[in-house]
Each structure stands twice: as C-alpha cells, then as structure tokens.
Amino acid sequence: MTKKPIRGIIDRFEGELAVVEIEGVTKDFDKSIFPKFATPGDFVEITGDRVTVLKDETEKRRKEIKDLMDELWED
C-alpha cells in the first residue's frame, strides 16, 4: 500500500527540522528528506520519506501573492 501524498508549503527550517504548513496547520518533518535546494515558501509534495518541490505550483502561488500585494499598494 502506498501512502497518499501530502501537499504543503515550507514555512521554515529549524535546526534539523522542516516546518511545513498543511491546510493551515504546521507539521514538523526531518529536514534530511528535503532536497538541498528547498527553501521556505516552496510548495512541496511529501510521500513517505520523499519530498518533491513543485516548482510550477510554487511560482503560481508566488505570482498570486505578488499580484495581491501590488493591488494593495496601488493608488
């Protein structure tokens, strides 16, 4: 039986832990299972002890946030 993938956003790294926000709740994972290039704000998919950075989803969300910020600061 395979585990259902978990999707979330890396909130931060604390020592040997990666703190990931999943549906509004943070959960700690062993930092060693994350790719070396993973950074806070990356959207990831976690399946067992394998983590994949979803680059397209990360960029989409960053653009949405930037667009919202731009709207807030428009005159």
N, CA, C and O atoms as a Tripos MOL2 file, in Angstrom:
@<TRIPOS>MOLECULE
protein
  300   299    75     0     0
PROTEIN
NO_CHARGES

@<TRIPOS>ATOM
      1 N           0.8460   -1.1820    0.0000 N.3       1 MET1
      2 CA          0.0000    0.0000    0.0000 C.3       1 MET1
      3 C           0.8910    1.2450    0.0000 C.2       1 MET1
      4 O           1.8370    1.3420    0.7820 O.2       1 MET1
      5 N           0.5780    2.1900   -0.8830 N.am      2 THR2
      6 CA          1.3500    3.4290   -0.9190 C.3       2 THR2
      7 C           0.6370    4.5030   -0.1090 C.2       2 THR2
      8 O          -0.5900    4.5320   -0.0090 O.2       2 THR2
      9 N           1.4440    5.3780    0.4620 N.am      3 LYS3
     10 CA          0.8860    6.4740    1.2490 C.3       3 LYS3
     11 C           0.3610    7.5610    0.3230 C.2       3 LYS3
     12 O           0.9170    7.8080   -0.7470 O.2       3 LYS3
     13 N          -0.7230    8.2070    0.7560 N.am      4 LYS4
     14 CA         -1.2760    9.3190   -0.0030 C.3       4 LYS4
     15 C          -0.3440   10.5190    0.1510 C.2       4 LYS4
     16 O           0.0620   10.8500    1.2640 O.2       4 LYS4
     17 N          -0.0040   11.1710   -0.9620 N.am      5 PRO5
     18 CA          0.8790   12.3410   -0.8770 C.3       5 PRO5
     19 C           0.2550   13.4600   -0.0470 C.2       5 PRO5
     20 O          -0.9580   13.6670   -0.0640 O.2       5 PRO5
     21 N           1.1060   14.1690    0.6740 N.am      6 ILE6
     22 CA          0.7140   15.3350    1.4530 C.3       6 ILE6
     23 C           1.2910   16.5460    0.7340 C.2       6 ILE6
     24 O           2.4590   16.5380    0.3460 O.2       6 ILE6
     25 N           0.4850   17.5870    0.5530 N.am      7 ARG7
     26 CA          0.9720   18.8090   -0.0870 C.3       7 ARG7
     27 C           0.9320   19.9530    0.9080 C.2       7 ARG7
     28 O          -0.0210   20.0960    1.6730 O.2       7 ARG7
     29 N           1.9740   20.7600    0.8880 N.am      8 GLY8
     30 CA          2.0360   21.8960    1.7910 C.3       8 GLY8
     31 C           3.1130   22.8760    1.3700 C.2       8 GLY8
     32 O           3.7660   22.7090    0.3400 O.2       8 GLY8
     33 N           3.2830   23.9010    2.1900 N.am      9 ILE9
     34 CA          4.2640   24.9510    1.9210 C.3       9 ILE9
     35 C           5.2990   24.9580    3.0380 C.2       9 ILE9
     36 O           4.9500   24.9540    4.2190 O.2       9 ILE9
     37 N           6.5780   24.9670    2.6570 N.am     10 ILE10
     38 CA          7.6340   25.0480    3.6660 C.3      10 ILE10
     39 C           7.5270   26.4030    4.3500 C.2      10 ILE10
     40 O           7.6380   27.4460    3.7070 O.2      10 ILE10
     41 N           7.3120   26.3750    5.6510 N.am     11 ASP11
     42 CA          7.2190   27.6060    6.4340 C.3      11 ASP11
     43 C           8.6080   28.0780    6.8460 C.2      11 ASP11
     44 O           8.9550   29.2510    6.7070 O.2      11 ASP11
     45 N           9.3980   27.1240    7.3590 N.am     12 ARG12
     46 CA         10.7480   27.4810    7.8240 C.3      12 ARG12
     47 C          11.5320   26.2100    8.1310 C.2      12 ARG12
     48 O          10.9810   25.1120    8.1890 O.2      12 ARG12
     49 N          12.8320   26.3950    8.3260 N.am     13 PHE13
     50 CA         13.7060   25.3280    8.8000 C.3      13 PHE13
     51 C          14.1730   25.7030   10.1910 C.2      13 PHE13
     52 O          14.5580   26.8470   10.4350 O.2      13 PHE13
     53 N          14.1410   24.7440   11.1050 N.am     14 GLU14
     54 CA         14.6080   24.9400   12.4830 C.3      14 GLU14
     55 C          15.5580   23.7970   12.8200 C.2      14 GLU14
     56 O          15.1260   22.6810   13.1070 O.2      14 GLU14
     57 N          16.8490   24.0850   12.7800 N.am     15 GLY15
     58 CA         17.8250   23.0330   13.0520 C.3      15 GLY15
     59 C          17.6770   21.9060   12.0470 C.2      15 GLY15
     60 O          17.8330   22.1120   10.8440 O.2      15 GLY15
     61 N          17.3760   20.7140   12.5440 N.am     16 GLU16
     62 CA         17.2360   19.5420   11.6770 C.3      16 GLU16
     63 C          15.7920   19.2940   11.2470 C.2      16 GLU16
     64 O          15.4810   18.2450   10.6850 O.2      16 GLU16
     65 N          14.9160   20.2560   11.5110 N.am     17 LEU17
     66 CA         13.5040   20.1060   11.1620 C.3      17 LEU17
     67 C          13.0920   21.0570   10.0490 C.2      17 LEU17
     68 O          13.6060   22.1690    9.9300 O.2      17 LEU17
     69 N          12.1520   20.5890    9.2400 N.am     18 ALA18
     70 CA         11.4770   21.4390    8.2660 C.3      18 ALA18
     71 C          10.0420   21.5710    8.7560 C.2      18 ALA18
     72 O           9.3620   20.5730    8.9920 O.2      18 ALA18
     73 N           9.5900   22.8080    8.9060 N.am     19 VAL19
     74 CA          8.2180   23.0550    9.3550 C.3      19 VAL19
     75 C           7.3900   23.3540    8.1050 C.2      19 VAL19
     76 O           7.6650   24.3030    7.3700 O.2      19 VAL19
     77 N           6.3700   22.5200    7.8810 N.am     20 VAL20
     78 CA          5.5500   22.6320    6.6790 C.3      20 VAL20
     79 C           4.1120   22.9490    7.0770 C.2      20 VAL20
     80 O           3.5490   22.3130    7.9680 O.2      20 VAL20
     81 N           3.5270   23.9340    6.4090 N.am     21 GLU21
     82 CA          2.1250   24.2660    6.6520 C.3      21 GLU21
     83 C           1.2690   23.4440    5.6990 C.2      21 GLU21
     84 O           1.4240   23.5040    4.4790 O.2      21 GLU21
     85 N           0.3520   22.6690    6.2970 N.am     22 ILE22
     86 CA         -0.5420   21.8110    5.5310 C.3      22 ILE22
     87 C          -1.9690   22.1750    5.9330 C.2      22 ILE22
     88 O          -2.3900   21.9260    7.0630 O.2      22 ILE22
     89 N          -2.7000   22.7630    5.0020 N.am     23 GLU23
     90 CA         -4.0910   23.1650    5.2540 C.3      23 GLU23
     91 C          -4.2280   23.9770    6.5420 C.2      23 GLU23
     92 O          -5.1300   23.7360    7.3450 O.2      23 GLU23
     93 N          -3.3280   24.9390    6.7290 N.am     24 GLY24
     94 CA         -3.4090   25.8430    7.8700 C.3      24 GLY24
     95 C          -2.8060   25.3350    9.1630 C.2      24 GLY24
     96 O          -2.8070   26.0480   10.1670 O.2      24 GLY24
     97 N          -2.2890   24.1110    9.1570 N.am     25 VAL25
     98 CA         -1.6870   23.5210   10.3570 C.3      25 VAL25
     99 C          -0.2240   23.2110   10.0510 C.2      25 VAL25
    100 O           0.0870   22.6870    8.9820 O.2      25 VAL25
    101 N           0.6850   23.5340   10.9920 N.am     26 THR26
    102 CA          2.0960   23.2310   10.7570 C.3      26 THR26
    103 C           2.4480   21.8490   11.2940 C.2      26 THR26
    104 O           1.9270   21.3970   12.3130 O.2      26 THR26
    105 N           3.3540   21.1960   10.5680 N.am     27 LYS27
    106 CA          3.8140   19.8580   10.9390 C.3      27 LYS27
    107 C           5.3180   19.8120   10.7130 C.2      27 LYS27
    108 O           5.8250   20.3540    9.7310 O.2      27 LYS27
    109 N           6.0280   19.1610   11.6290 N.am     28 ASP28
    110 CA          7.4860   19.0410   11.5300 C.3      28 ASP28
    111 C           7.8770   17.7730   10.7840 C.2      28 ASP28
    112 O           7.2890   16.7090   10.9830 O.2      28 ASP28
    113 N           8.8820   17.9070    9.9200 N.am     29 PHE29
    114 CA          9.4470   16.7840    9.1820 C.3      29 PHE29
    115 C          10.9600   16.8370    9.3290 C.2      29 PHE29
    116 O          11.5290   17.8990    9.5830 O.2      29 PHE29
    117 N          11.6040   15.6950    9.1710 N.am     30 ASP30
    118 CA         13.0600   15.6310    9.2020 C.3      30 ASP30
    119 C          13.6010   16.3770    7.9770 C.2      30 ASP30
    120 O          13.2570   16.0490    6.8420 O.2      30 ASP30
    121 N          14.4290   17.3580    8.2140 N.am     31 LYS31
    122 CA         14.9770   18.1900    7.1370 C.3      31 LYS31
    123 C          15.7490   17.3620    6.1070 C.2      31 LYS31
    124 O          15.8320   17.7460    4.9400 O.2      31 LYS31
    125 N          16.3090   16.2390    6.5300 N.am     32 SER32
    126 CA         17.1570   15.4380    5.6410 C.3      32 SER32
    127 C          16.4030   14.8510    4.4480 C.2      32 SER32
    128 O          17.0340   14.4720    3.4610 O.2      32 SER32
    129 N          15.0690   14.7660    4.5090 N.am     33 ILE33
    130 CA         14.3240   14.2050    3.3760 C.3      33 ILE33
    131 C          14.0130   15.2610    2.3120 C.2      33 ILE33
    132 O          13.5010   14.9320    1.2410 O.2      33 ILE33
    133 N          14.3200   16.5240    2.6050 N.am     34 PHE34
    134 CA         14.0430   17.6070    1.6640 C.3      34 PHE34
    135 C          15.2310   17.8200    0.7400 C.2      34 PHE34
    136 O          16.3770   17.6620    1.1600 O.2      34 PHE34
    137 N          14.9710   18.1790   -0.5290 N.am     35 PRO35
    138 CA         16.0840   18.4930   -1.4270 C.3      35 PRO35
    139 C          16.9050   19.6490   -0.8600 C.2      35 PRO35
    140 O          16.3600   20.5320   -0.1970 O.2      35 PRO35
    141 N          18.1950   19.6450   -1.1140 N.am     36 LYS36
    142 CA         19.0960   20.6840   -0.5990 C.3      36 LYS36
    143 C          18.6760   22.0800   -1.0500 C.2      36 LYS36
    144 O          18.8940   23.0580   -0.3340 O.2      36 LYS36
    145 N          18.0740   22.1760   -2.2390 N.am     37 PHE37
    146 CA         17.7020   23.4820   -2.7870 C.3      37 PHE37
    147 C          16.3480   23.9920   -2.2810 C.2      37 PHE37
    148 O          15.9550   25.1100   -2.6150 O.2      37 PHE37
    149 N          15.6380   23.2050   -1.4940 N.am     38 ALA38
    150 CA         14.3230   23.6210   -0.9930 C.3      38 ALA38
    151 C          14.4670   24.8330   -0.0720 C.2      38 ALA38
    152 O          15.3890   24.9030    0.7400 O.2      38 ALA38
    153 N          13.5440   25.7840   -0.2090 N.am     39 THR39
    154 CA         13.5820   27.0000    0.6020 C.3      39 THR39
    155 C          12.1910   27.2990    1.1620 C.2      39 THR39
    156 O          11.1860   26.8300    0.6270 O.2      39 THR39
    157 N          12.1400   28.0820    2.2400 N.am     40 PRO40
    158 CA         10.8340   28.4870    2.7610 C.3      40 PRO40
    159 C          10.0080   29.1640    1.6650 C.2      40 PRO40
    160 O          10.5220   29.9700    0.8880 O.2      40 PRO40
    161 N           8.7370   28.8240    1.6200 N.am     41 GLY41
    162 CA          7.8490   29.3420    0.5870 C.3      41 GLY41
    163 C           7.6240   28.3630   -0.5460 C.2      41 GLY41
    164 O           6.6860   28.5240   -1.3270 O.2      41 GLY41
    165 N           8.4790   27.3400   -0.6490 N.am     42 ASP42
    166 CA          8.3050   26.3360   -1.6990 C.3      42 ASP42
    167 C           7.0900   25.4680   -1.4030 C.2      42 ASP42
    168 O           6.8490   25.0860   -0.2580 O.2      42 ASP42
    169 N           6.3270   25.1640   -2.4490 N.am     43 PHE43
    170 CA          5.1990   24.2450   -2.3540 C.3      43 PHE43
    171 C           5.7620   22.8470   -2.5940 C.2      43 PHE43
    172 O           6.4440   22.6150   -3.5930 O.2      43 PHE43
    173 N           5.4800   21.9170   -1.6850 N.am     44 VAL44
    174 CA          6.0780   20.5840   -1.7680 C.3      44 VAL44
    175 C           5.0210   19.4900   -1.6900 C.2      44 VAL44
    176 O           3.9150   19.6890   -1.1890 O.2      44 VAL44
    177 N           5.4080   18.3270   -2.2070 N.am     45 GLU45
    178 CA          4.5960   17.1200   -2.0750 C.3      45 GLU45
    179 C           5.4410   16.1020   -1.3210 C.2      45 GLU45
    180 O           6.5670   15.7990   -1.7150 O.2      45 GLU45
    181 N           4.8860   15.5800   -0.2360 N.am     46 ILE46
    182 CA          5.6060   14.6370    0.6160 C.3      46 ILE46
    183 C           4.9190   13.2830    0.5150 C.2      46 ILE46
    184 O           3.7280   13.1520    0.8000 O.2      46 ILE46
    185 N           5.6880   12.2760    0.1040 N.am     47 THR47
    186 CA          5.1780   10.9140    0.0160 C.3      47 THR47
    187 C           6.1330   10.0300    0.8010 C.2      47 THR47
    188 O           7.2400    9.7420    0.3470 O.2      47 THR47
    189 N           5.7020    9.6020    1.9760 N.am     48 GLY48
    190 CA          6.5780    8.8020    2.8300 C.3      48 GLY48
    191 C           7.8030    9.6010    3.2100 C.2      48 GLY48
    192 O           7.6990   10.6320    3.8740 O.2      48 GLY48
    193 N           8.9790    9.1220    2.7850 N.am     49 ASP49
    194 CA         10.2240    9.8360    3.1030 C.3      49 ASP49
    195 C          10.8050   10.5170    1.8640 C.2      49 ASP49
    196 O          12.0120   10.7340    1.7670 O.2      49 ASP49
    197 N           9.9270   10.8470    0.9250 N.am     50 ARG50
    198 CA         10.3610   11.5110   -0.3070 C.3      50 ARG50
    199 C           9.6300   12.8430   -0.4490 C.2      50 ARG50
    200 O           8.4060   12.9050   -0.3300 O.2      50 ARG50
    201 N          10.3960   13.9110   -0.7060 N.am     51 VAL51
    202 CA          9.8190   15.2470   -0.8660 C.3      51 VAL51
    203 C          10.1670   15.7710   -2.2580 C.2      51 VAL51
    204 O          11.3170   15.7150   -2.6920 O.2      51 VAL51
    205 N           9.1520   16.2760   -2.9410 N.am     52 THR52
    206 CA          9.3410   16.8710   -4.2550 C.3      52 THR52
    207 C           8.9030   18.3260   -4.1960 C.2      52 THR52
    208 O           7.7990   18.6280   -3.7430 O.2      52 THR52
    209 N           9.7670   19.2290   -4.6540 N.am     53 VAL53
    210 CA          9.3900   20.6380   -4.7570 C.3      53 VAL53
    211 C           8.5970   20.7850   -6.0520 C.2      53 VAL53
    212 O           9.0760   20.4320   -7.1300 O.2      53 VAL53
    213 N           7.3810   21.3090   -5.9300 N.am     54 LEU54
    214 CA          6.5200   21.5140   -7.0950 C.3      54 LEU54
    215 C           6.7520   22.9370   -7.6040 C.2      54 LEU54
    216 O           6.0880   23.8860   -7.1850 O.2      54 LEU54
    217 N           7.7190   23.0540   -8.5220 N.am     55 LYS55
    218 CA          8.1660   24.3740   -8.9790 C.3      55 LYS55
    219 C           7.0510   25.1890   -9.6250 C.2      55 LYS55
    220 O           6.9270   26.3830   -9.3550 O.2      55 LYS55
    221 N           6.2390   24.5590  -10.4730 N.am     56 ASP56
    222 CA          5.1620   25.2940  -11.1410 C.3      56 ASP56
    223 C           4.1580   25.8400  -10.1330 C.2      56 ASP56
    224 O           3.7280   26.9890  -10.2370 O.2      56 ASP56
    225 N           3.7850   25.0160   -9.1600 N.am     57 GLU57
    226 CA          2.8260   25.4390   -8.1350 C.3      57 GLU57
    227 C           3.4270   26.5400   -7.2590 C.2      57 GLU57
    228 O           2.7400   27.4880   -6.8780 O.2      57 GLU57
    229 N           4.7210   26.4020   -6.9440 N.am     58 THR58
    230 CA          5.4050   27.4260   -6.1470 C.3      58 THR58
    231 C           5.3750   28.7650   -6.8770 C.2      58 THR58
    232 O           5.0380   29.7890   -6.2830 O.2      58 THR58
    233 N           5.7240   28.7610   -8.1580 N.am     59 GLU59
    234 CA          5.7460   30.0030   -8.9370 C.3      59 GLU59
    235 C           4.3490   30.5930   -9.0760 C.2      59 GLU59
    236 O           4.1770   31.8100   -9.0000 O.2      59 GLU59
    237 N           3.3540   29.7380   -9.2770 N.am     60 LYS60
    238 CA          1.9720   30.2030   -9.3980 C.3      60 LYS60
    239 C           1.5460   30.9250   -8.1220 C.2      60 LYS60
    240 O           0.9630   32.0080   -8.1820 O.2      60 LYS60
    241 N           1.8350   30.3320   -6.9780 N.am     61 ARG61
    242 CA          1.4490   30.9370   -5.7040 C.3      61 ARG61
    243 C           2.2270   32.2290   -5.4370 C.2      61 ARG61
    244 O           1.6630   33.1960   -4.9260 O.2      61 ARG61
    245 N           3.5090   32.2460   -5.7770 N.am     62 ARG62
    246 CA          4.2950   33.4720   -5.5860 C.3      62 ARG62
    247 C           3.7490   34.6100   -6.4400 C.2      62 ARG62
    248 O           3.6920   35.7570   -5.9970 O.2      62 ARG62
    249 N           3.3450   34.2810   -7.6810 N.am     63 LYS63
    250 CA          2.7780   35.3000   -8.5640 C.3      63 LYS63
    251 C           1.4550   35.8080   -7.9960 C.2      63 LYS63
    252 O           1.2040   37.0130   -8.0050 O.2      63 LYS63
    253 N           0.6030   34.9010   -7.4990 N.am     64 GLU64
    254 CA         -0.6780   35.3140   -6.9120 C.3      64 GLU64
    255 C          -0.4490   36.2610   -5.7300 C.2      64 GLU64
    256 O          -1.1500   37.2630   -5.5870 O.2      64 GLU64
    257 N           0.5260   35.9410   -4.8920 N.am     65 ILE65
    258 CA          0.8280   36.7910   -3.7330 C.3      65 ILE65
    259 C           1.3540   38.1440   -4.1940 C.2      65 ILE65
    260 O           0.9560   39.1800   -3.6630 O.2      65 ILE65
    261 N           2.2500   38.1390   -5.1830 N.am     66 LYS66
    262 CA          2.7960   39.4010   -5.6990 C.3      66 LYS66
    263 C           1.6820   40.2640   -6.2750 C.2      66 LYS66
    264 O           1.6360   41.4690   -6.0300 O.2      66 LYS66
    265 N           0.7770   39.6440   -7.0470 N.am     67 ASP67
    266 CA         -0.3320   40.3950   -7.6360 C.3      67 ASP67
    267 C          -1.2140   41.0090   -6.5510 C.2      67 ASP67
    268 O          -1.6430   42.1560   -6.6780 O.2      67 ASP67
    269 N          -1.4860   40.2570   -5.4900 N.am     68 LEU68
    270 CA         -2.2900   40.7810   -4.3830 C.3      68 LEU68
    271 C          -1.5810   41.9460   -3.6940 C.2      68 LEU68
    272 O          -2.2040   42.9530   -3.3540 O.2      68 LEU68
    273 N          -0.2760   41.7960   -3.4930 N.am     69 MET69
    274 CA          0.4980   42.8700   -2.8640 C.3      69 MET69
    275 C           0.4910   44.1230   -3.7420 C.2      69 MET69
    276 O           0.3520   45.2380   -3.2410 O.2      69 MET69
    277 N           0.6420   43.9290   -5.0560 N.am     70 ASP70
    278 CA          0.6230   45.0630   -5.9800 C.3      70 ASP70
    279 C          -0.7190   45.7910   -5.9190 C.2      70 ASP70
    280 O          -0.7650   47.0210   -5.9550 O.2      70 ASP70
    281 N          -1.8190   45.0230   -5.8270 N.am     71 GLU71
    282 CA         -3.1520   45.6290   -5.7270 C.3      71 GLU71
    283 C          -3.2840   46.4530   -4.4490 C.2      71 GLU71
    284 O          -3.8870   47.5270   -4.4590 O.2      71 GLU71
    285 N          -2.7270   45.9570   -3.3610 N.am     72 LEU72
    286 CA         -2.8170   46.6700   -2.0910 C.3      72 LEU72
    287 C          -2.1010   48.0120   -2.1320 C.2      72 LEU72
    288 O          -2.5390   48.9720   -1.4980 O.2      72 LEU72
    289 N          -1.0090   48.0800   -2.8710 N.am     73 TRP73
    290 CA         -0.1930   49.2910   -2.8770 C.3      73 TRP73
    291 C          -0.4900   50.2270   -4.0340 C.2      73 TRP73
    292 O           0.1730   51.2530   -4.1830 O.2      73 TRP73
    293 N          -1.4920   49.8880   -4.8690 N.am     74 GLU74
    294 CA         -1.8650   50.7870   -5.9630 C.3      74 GLU74
    295 C          -2.5670   52.0110   -5.4050 C.2      74 GLU74
    296 O          -3.2790   51.9300   -4.4050 O.2      74 GLU74
    297 N          -2.3600   53.1500   -6.0620 N.am     75 ASP75
    298 CA         -3.0450   54.3890   -5.6380 C.3      75 ASP75
    299 C          -4.4080   54.4940   -6.2710 C.2      75 ASP75
    300 O          -5.1270   55.4640   -6.0320 O.2      75 ASP75
@<TRIPOS>BOND
     1     1     2 1
     2     2     3 1
     3     3     4 2
     4     3     5 am
     5     5     6 1
     6     6     7 1
     7     7     8 2
     8     7     9 am
     9     9    10 1
    10    10    11 1
    11    11    12 2
    12    11    13 am
    13    13    14 1
    14    14    15 1
    15    15    16 2
    16    15    17 am
    17    17    18 1
    18    18    19 1
    19    19    20 2
    20    19    21 am
    21    21    22 1
    22    22    23 1
    23    23    24 2
    24    23    25 am
    25    25    26 1
    26    26    27 1
    27    27    28 2
    28    27    29 am
    29    29    30 1
    30    30    31 1
    31    31    32 2
    32    31    33 am
    33    33    34 1
    34    34    35 1
    35    35    36 2
    36    35    37 am
    37    37    38 1
    38    38    39 1
    39    39    40 2
    40    39    41 am
    41    41    42 1
    42    42    43 1
    43    43    44 2
    44    43    45 am
    45    45    46 1
    46    46    47 1
    47    47    48 2
    48    47    49 am
    49    49    50 1
    50    50    51 1
    51    51    52 2
    52    51    53 am
    53    53    54 1
    54    54    55 1
    55    55    56 2
    56    55    57 am
    57    57    58 1
    58    58    59 1
    59    59    60 2
    60    59    61 am
    61    61    62 1
    62    62    63 1
    63    63    64 2
    64    63    65 am
    65    65    66 1
    66    66    67 1
    67    67    68 2
    68    67    69 am
    69    69    70 1
    70    70    71 1
    71    71    72 2
    72    71    73 am
    73    73    74 1
    74    74    75 1
    75    75    76 2
    76    75    77 am
    77    77    78 1
    78    78    79 1
    79    79    80 2
    80    79    81 am
    81    81    82 1
    82    82    83 1
    83    83    84 2
    84    83    85 am
    85    85    86 1
    86    86    87 1
    87    87    88 2
    88    87    89 am
    89    89    90 1
    90    90    91 1
    91    91    92 2
    92    91    93 am
    93    93    94 1
    94    94    95 1
    95    95    96 2
    96    95    97 am
    97    97    98 1
    98    98    99 1
    99    99   100 2
   100    99   101 am
   101   101   102 1
   102   102   103 1
   103   103   104 2
   104   103   105 am
   105   105   106 1
   106   106   107 1
   107   107   108 2
   108   107   109 am
   109   109   110 1
   110   110   111 1
   111   111   112 2
   112   111   113 am
   113   113   114 1
   114   114   115 1
   115   115   116 2
   116   115   117 am
   117   117   118 1
   118   118   119 1
   119   119   120 2
   120   119   121 am
   121   121   122 1
   122   122   123 1
   123   123   124 2
   124   123   125 am
   125   125   126 1
   126   126   127 1
   127   127   128 2
   128   127   129 am
   129   129   130 1
   130   130   131 1
   131   131   132 2
   132   131   133 am
   133   133   134 1
   134   134   135 1
   135   135   136 2
   136   135   137 am
   137   137   138 1
   138   138   139 1
   139   139   140 2
   140   139   141 am
   141   141   142 1
   142   142   143 1
   143   143   144 2
   144   143   145 am
   145   145   146 1
   146   146   147 1
   147   147   148 2
   148   147   149 am
   149   149   150 1
   150   150   151 1
   151   151   152 2
   152   151   153 am
   153   153   154 1
   154   154   155 1
   155   155   156 2
   156   155   157 am
   157   157   158 1
   158   158   159 1
   159   159   160 2
   160   159   161 am
   161   161   162 1
   162   162   163 1
   163   163   164 2
   164   163   165 am
   165   165   166 1
   166   166   167 1
   167   167   168 2
   168   167   169 am
   169   169   170 1
   170   170   171 1
   171   171   172 2
   172   171   173 am
   173   173   174 1
   174   174   175 1
   175   175   176 2
   176   175   177 am
   177   177   178 1
   178   178   179 1
   179   179   180 2
   180   179   181 am
   181   181   182 1
   182   182   183 1
   183   183   184 2
   184   183   185 am
   185   185   186 1
   186   186   187 1
   187   187   188 2
   188   187   189 am
   189   189   190 1
   190   190   191 1
   191   191   192 2
   192   191   193 am
   193   193   194 1
   194   194   195 1
   195   195   196 2
   196   195   197 am
   197   197   198 1
   198   198   199 1
   199   199   200 2
   200   199   201 am
   201   201   202 1
   202   202   203 1
   203   203   204 2
   204   203   205 am
   205   205   206 1
   206   206   207 1
   207   207   208 2
   208   207   209 am
   209   209   210 1
   210   210   211 1
   211   211   212 2
   212   211   213 am
   213   213   214 1
   214   214   215 1
   215   215   216 2
   216   215   217 am
   217   217   218 1
   218   218   219 1
   219   219   220 2
   220   219   221 am
   221   221   222 1
   222   222   223 1
   223   223   224 2
   224   223   225 am
   225   225   226 1
   226   226   227 1
   227   227   228 2
   228   227   229 am
   229   229   230 1
   230   230   231 1
   231   231   232 2
   232   231   233 am
   233   233   234 1
   234   234   235 1
   235   235   236 2
   236   235   237 am
   237   237   238 1
   238   238   239 1
   239   239   240 2
   240   239   241 am
   241   241   242 1
   242   242   243 1
   243   243   244 2
   244   243   245 am
   245   245   246 1
   246   246   247 1
   247   247   248 2
   248   247   249 am
   249   249   250 1
   250   250   251 1
   251   251   252 2
   252   251   253 am
   253   253   254 1
   254   254   255 1
   255   255   256 2
   256   255   257 am
   257   257   258 1
   258   258   259 1
   259   259   260 2
   260   259   261 am
   261   261   262 1
   262   262   263 1
   263   263   264 2
   264   263   265 am
   265   265   266 1
   266   266   267 1
   267   267   268 2
   268   267   269 am
   269   269   270 1
   270   270   271 1
   271   271   272 2
   272   271   273 am
   273   273   274 1
   274   274   275 1
   275   275   276 2
   276   275   277 am
   277   277   278 1
   278   278   279 1
   279   279   280 2
   280   279   281 am
   281   281   282 1
   282   282   283 1
   283   283   284 2
   284   283   285 am
   285   285   286 1
   286   286   287 1
   287   287   288 2
   288   287   289 am
   289   289   290 1
   290   290   291 1
   291   291   292 2
   292   291   293 am
   293   293   294 1
   294   294   295 1
   295   295   296 2
   296   295   297 am
   297   297   298 1
   298   298   299 1
   299   299   300 2
@<TRIPOS>SUBSTRUCTURE
     1 MET1         2 RESIDUE 1 A MET
     2 THR2         6 RESIDUE 1 A THR
     3 LYS3        10 RESIDUE 1 A LYS
     4 LYS4        14 RESIDUE 1 A LYS
     5 PRO5        18 RESIDUE 1 A PRO
     6 ILE6        22 RESIDUE 1 A ILE
     7 ARG7        26 RESIDUE 1 A ARG
     8 GLY8        30 RESIDUE 1 A GLY
     9 ILE9        34 RESIDUE 1 A ILE
    10 ILE10       38 RESIDUE 1 A ILE
    11 ASP11       42 RESIDUE 1 A ASP
    12 ARG12       46 RESIDUE 1 A ARG
    13 PHE13       50 RESIDUE 1 A PHE
    14 GLU14       54 RESIDUE 1 A GLU
    15 GLY15       58 RESIDUE 1 A GLY
    16 GLU16       62 RESIDUE 1 A GLU
    17 LEU17       66 RESIDUE 1 A LEU
    18 ALA18       70 RESIDUE 1 A ALA
    19 VAL19       74 RESIDUE 1 A VAL
    20 VAL20       78 RESIDUE 1 A VAL
    21 GLU21       82 RESIDUE 1 A GLU
    22 ILE22       86 RESIDUE 1 A ILE
    23 GLU23       90 RESIDUE 1 A GLU
    24 GLY24       94 RESIDUE 1 A GLY
    25 VAL25       98 RESIDUE 1 A VAL
    26 THR26      102 RESIDUE 1 A THR
    27 LYS27      106 RESIDUE 1 A LYS
    28 ASP28      110 RESIDUE 1 A ASP
    29 PHE29      114 RESIDUE 1 A PHE
    30 ASP30      118 RESIDUE 1 A ASP
    31 LYS31      122 RESIDUE 1 A LYS
    32 SER32      126 RESIDUE 1 A SER
    33 ILE33      130 RESIDUE 1 A ILE
    34 PHE34      134 RESIDUE 1 A PHE
    35 PRO35      138 RESIDUE 1 A PRO
    36 LYS36      142 RESIDUE 1 A LYS
    37 PHE37      146 RESIDUE 1 A PHE
    38 ALA38      150 RESIDUE 1 A ALA
    39 THR39      154 RESIDUE 1 A THR
    40 PRO40      158 RESIDUE 1 A PRO
    41 GLY41      162 RESIDUE 1 A GLY
    42 ASP42      166 RESIDUE 1 A ASP
    43 PHE43      170 RESIDUE 1 A PHE
    44 VAL44      174 RESIDUE 1 A VAL
    45 GLU45      178 RESIDUE 1 A GLU
    46 ILE46      182 RESIDUE 1 A ILE
    47 THR47      186 RESIDUE 1 A THR
    48 GLY48      190 RESIDUE 1 A GLY
    49 ASP49      194 RESIDUE 1 A ASP
    50 ARG50      198 RESIDUE 1 A ARG
    51 VAL51      202 RESIDUE 1 A VAL
    52 THR52      206 RESIDUE 1 A THR
    53 VAL53      210 RESIDUE 1 A VAL
    54 LEU54      214 RESIDUE 1 A LEU
    55 LYS55      218 RESIDUE 1 A LYS
    56 ASP56      222 RESIDUE 1 A ASP
    57 GLU57      226 RESIDUE 1 A GLU
    58 THR58      230 RESIDUE 1 A THR
    59 GLU59      234 RESIDUE 1 A GLU
    60 LYS60      238 RESIDUE 1 A LYS
    61 ARG61      242 RESIDUE 1 A ARG
    62 ARG62      246 RESIDUE 1 A ARG
    63 LYS63      250 RESIDUE 1 A LYS
    64 GLU64      254 RESIDUE 1 A GLU
    65 ILE65      258 RESIDUE 1 A ILE
    66 LYS66      262 RESIDUE 1 A LYS
    67 ASP67      266 RESIDUE 1 A ASP
    68 LEU68      270 RESIDUE 1 A LEU
    69 MET69      274 RESIDUE 1 A MET
    70 ASP70      278 RESIDUE 1 A ASP
    71 GLU71      282 RESIDUE 1 A GLU
    72 LEU72      286 RESIDUE 1 A LEU
    73 TRP73      290 RESIDUE 1 A TRP
    74 GLU74      294 RESIDUE 1 A GLU
    75 ASP75      298 RESIDUE 1 A ASP
